Amino acid sequence: MNKTDVLIIGGGPAGSACAWRLKQNGADCLVLDGQAFPRFKPCAGWVTPGLLRDLDLTPEDYPPGMVTFRQFDIALRGLRFKMRTHQHAIRRIEFDDFLLRRSGAPVIQHAVKEIRQVNGVYDVDGEYQARWLVGAGGTRCPVCRQLFDAESPRPADALVVAQEDEFYYPMRDERCRLWFLQNGLPGYAWYVPKANGWLNVGVGGMEAQLKANGDTLKRHWNLLVKQLDELGLVRGYEYRPSGHSYYLRRAGVAPSRGNALLAGDAAGLATRDMGEGIHPAVQSGLRAADAILTGGEYTLRGIQGLSLWSLLGLAA
Ligand SMILES: Cc1cc2nc3c(=O)[nH]c(=O)nc-3n(C[C@H](O)[C@H](O)[C@H](O)COP(=O)(O)OP(=O)(O)OC[C@H]3O[C@@H](n4cnc5c(N)ncnc54)[C@H](O)[C@@H]3O)c2cc1C
């Protein structure tokens, strides 16, 4: 039996931020993740200066390298304009591995199946025991499904579906492009250049609205591929897209039950306007750690629900 004070399920941004804060304060914790890191995670990898601040990270301190954008090229229902901004782009396969290693926490590859509570202690698969449990396992987090979903099921109208591909494509345009509400997509499509010749392209939108319109994400993916070809942005590449879904922020989420706390996508925290989930994941992971360290309340109040202010450089 492996015993620890805090067992963190999931080593993505939410789990690694929680582990980092706990280790910095001398707490005993262990991270379990079903996948071996570095692991692939479908994500455009657009990140904000606020996120880097919370992680005490600068672009110069980040060995894999990140791209900085001072402008977005936007199309809103076909209306084109440029928006001044200050944002960055990373590759999740590198970023998540970097953060998890930097946390200094022990990590074991283990896909969690069964969680039980025995005499006030959480028992995971009969192999791991802890007084505190942090559910940071993303959309399908077992902590959320087994300890929270019955009480507060996640609403279908907050579900985003997304499809993307990330690939090496050095002959490219360095500008970040976003196409909002195009061809009836209840969401947006993106073209995000990364450091060292990598590129991420994708589409994401509200699943319930797509269904209500009799539409599919696949149709929008095919339209994006066609558009990238027509604009000369990507040509002659054989796509291998991956899909994923996650929940946007909504009111009334109870992020803790007893000593079990949810962070990141497990709690459904992505911003309502842009589906930005990395920063809320890190913010909630850090807060979960603080609540455990201080015995204080674990609350999601004040965690950003919109991205617009940070895009415009107006976020605190
Ligand atoms: C296509 C796409 C594009 C996106 N683009 C952006 C973007 O540009 N910017 C942005 O901010 N957000 C973006 N998001 C959202 C962002 O990816 C998520 O909000 C973010 O990854 C949440 O982090 P997390 O740590 O909560 O979960 P995750 O990053 O999903 O990490 C969860 C971890 O838990 C592990 N796990 C799951 N189940 C188990 C189990 N049973 N046992 C053990 N381990 C388990 C997984 O292996 C995984 O490593 C995008 C999402 C998608 C799908």
The ligand as an SDF file (V2000), in Angstrom:
LIG
                    3D

 53 58  0  0  0  0  0  0  0  0999 V2000
   -8.6650   20.9640  -29.0880 C   0  0  0  0  0  0  0  0  0  0  0  0
   -8.5330   21.7850  -27.8190 C   0  0  0  0  0  0  0  0  0  0  0  0
   -7.9050   23.0180  -27.8770 C   0  0  0  0  0  0  0  0  0  0  0  0
   -7.7230   23.7750  -26.6890 C   0  0  0  0  0  0  0  0  0  0  0  0
   -7.0360   24.9300  -26.7720 N   0  0  0  0  0  0  0  0  0  0  0  0
   -6.7780   25.6360  -25.6370 C   0  0  0  0  0  0  0  0  0  0  0  0
   -5.9210   26.7710  -25.6730 C   0  0  0  0  0  0  0  0  0  0  0  0
   -5.3960   27.1520  -26.7290 O   0  0  0  0  0  0  0  0  0  0  0  0
   -5.6830   27.4340  -24.5090 N   0  0  0  0  0  0  0  0  0  0  0  0
   -6.2440   27.0410  -23.3220 C   0  0  0  0  0  0  0  0  0  0  0  0
   -6.0110   27.6880  -22.2940 O   0  0  0  0  0  0  0  0  0  0  0  0
   -7.0310   25.9400  -23.2590 N   0  0  0  0  0  0  0  0  0  0  0  0
   -7.2870   25.2180  -24.3650 C   0  0  0  0  0  0  0  0  0  0  0  0
   -8.0370   24.0560  -24.3030 N   0  0  0  0  0  0  0  0  0  0  0  0
   -8.5060   23.5990  -22.9780 C   0  0  0  0  0  0  0  0  0  0  0  0
   -7.3520   22.9580  -22.2110 C   0  0  0  0  0  0  0  0  0  0  0  0
   -6.7050   21.9950  -23.0210 O   0  0  0  0  0  0  0  0  0  0  0  0
   -7.8620   22.2800  -20.9270 C   0  0  0  0  0  0  0  0  0  0  0  0
   -8.7640   23.1460  -20.2760 O   0  0  0  0  0  0  0  0  0  0  0  0
   -6.7020   21.9380  -19.9900 C   0  0  0  0  0  0  0  0  0  0  0  0
   -5.9190   20.9250  -20.5460 O   0  0  0  0  0  0  0  0  0  0  0  0
   -7.2120   21.4880  -18.6180 C   0  0  0  0  0  0  0  0  0  0  0  0
   -6.1270   20.9980  -17.8480 O   0  0  0  0  0  0  0  0  0  0  0  0
   -6.3490   19.8560  -16.7500 P   0  0  0  0  0  0  0  0  0  0  0  0
   -5.0700   19.7230  -16.0240 O   0  0  0  0  0  0  0  0  0  0  0  0
   -7.5810   20.1300  -15.9930 O   0  0  0  0  0  0  0  0  0  0  0  0
   -6.6650   18.5320  -17.5770 O   0  0  0  0  0  0  0  0  0  0  0  0
   -5.7820   17.7180  -18.6380 P   0  0  0  0  0  0  0  0  0  0  0  0
   -4.7980   18.5890  -19.2710 O   0  0  0  0  0  0  0  0  0  0  0  0
   -6.7750   17.0090  -19.5070 O   0  0  0  0  0  0  0  0  0  0  0  0
   -4.9940   16.6600  -17.7630 O   0  0  0  0  0  0  0  0  0  0  0  0
   -5.6730   15.5940  -17.1510 C   0  0  0  0  0  0  0  0  0  0  0  0
   -4.7090   14.4480  -16.9100 C   0  0  0  0  0  0  0  0  0  0  0  0
   -5.4010   13.4310  -16.1670 O   0  0  0  0  0  0  0  0  0  0  0  0
   -5.0300   12.1660  -16.6440 C   0  0  0  0  0  0  0  0  0  0  0  0
   -6.0950   11.2130  -16.3490 N   0  0  0  0  0  0  0  0  0  0  0  0
   -7.3420   11.1740  -16.8800 C   0  0  0  0  0  0  0  0  0  0  0  0
   -8.0280   10.1170  -16.3830 N   0  0  0  0  0  0  0  0  0  0  0  0
   -7.1830    9.4960  -15.5120 C   0  0  0  0  0  0  0  0  0  0  0  0
   -7.3190    8.3340  -14.6990 C   0  0  0  0  0  0  0  0  0  0  0  0
   -8.4360    7.6010  -14.6890 N   0  0  0  0  0  0  0  0  0  0  0  0
   -6.2610    7.9660  -13.9320 N   0  0  0  0  0  0  0  0  0  0  0  0
   -5.1110    8.7170  -13.9350 C   0  0  0  0  0  0  0  0  0  0  0  0
   -4.9370    9.7980  -14.7120 N   0  0  0  0  0  0  0  0  0  0  0  0
   -5.9580   10.1860  -15.4760 C   0  0  0  0  0  0  0  0  0  0  0  0
   -4.8130   12.3690  -18.1340 C   0  0  0  0  0  0  0  0  0  0  0  0
   -3.9250   11.3870  -18.6540 O   0  0  0  0  0  0  0  0  0  0  0  0
   -4.2070   13.7760  -18.1810 C   0  0  0  0  0  0  0  0  0  0  0  0
   -2.8020   13.7550  -18.2010 O   0  0  0  0  0  0  0  0  0  0  0  0
   -8.2300   23.2990  -25.4550 C   0  0  0  0  0  0  0  0  0  0  0  0
   -8.8880   22.0540  -25.4100 C   0  0  0  0  0  0  0  0  0  0  0  0
   -9.0360   21.3200  -26.5730 C   0  0  0  0  0  0  0  0  0  0  0  0
   -9.7300   19.9820  -26.5040 C   0  0  0  0  0  0  0  0  0  0  0  0
  1  2  1  0
  2  3  1  0
  2 52  2  0
  3  4  2  0
  4  5  1  0
  4 50  1  0
  5  6  2  0
  6  7  1  0
  6 13  1  0
  7  8  2  0
  7  9  1  0
  9 10  1  0
 10 11  2  0
 10 12  1  0
 12 13  2  0
 13 14  1  0
 14 15  1  0
 14 50  1  0
 15 16  1  0
 16 17  1  0
 16 18  1  0
 18 19  1  0
 18 20  1  0
 20 21  1  0
 20 22  1  0
 22 23  1  0
 23 24  1  0
 24 25  2  0
 24 26  1  0
 24 27  1  0
 27 28  1  0
 28 29  2  0
 28 30  1  0
 28 31  1  0
 31 32  1  0
 32 33  1  0
 33 34  1  0
 33 48  1  0
 34 35  1  0
 35 36  1  0
 35 46  1  0
 36 37  1  0
 36 45  1  0
 37 38  2  0
 38 39  1  0
 39 40  1  0
 39 45  2  0
 40 41  1  0
 40 42  2  0
 42 43  1  0
 43 44  2  0
 44 45  1  0
 46 47  1  0
 46 48  1  0
 48 49  1  0
 50 51  2  0
 51 52  1  0
 52 53  1  0
M  END
$$$$
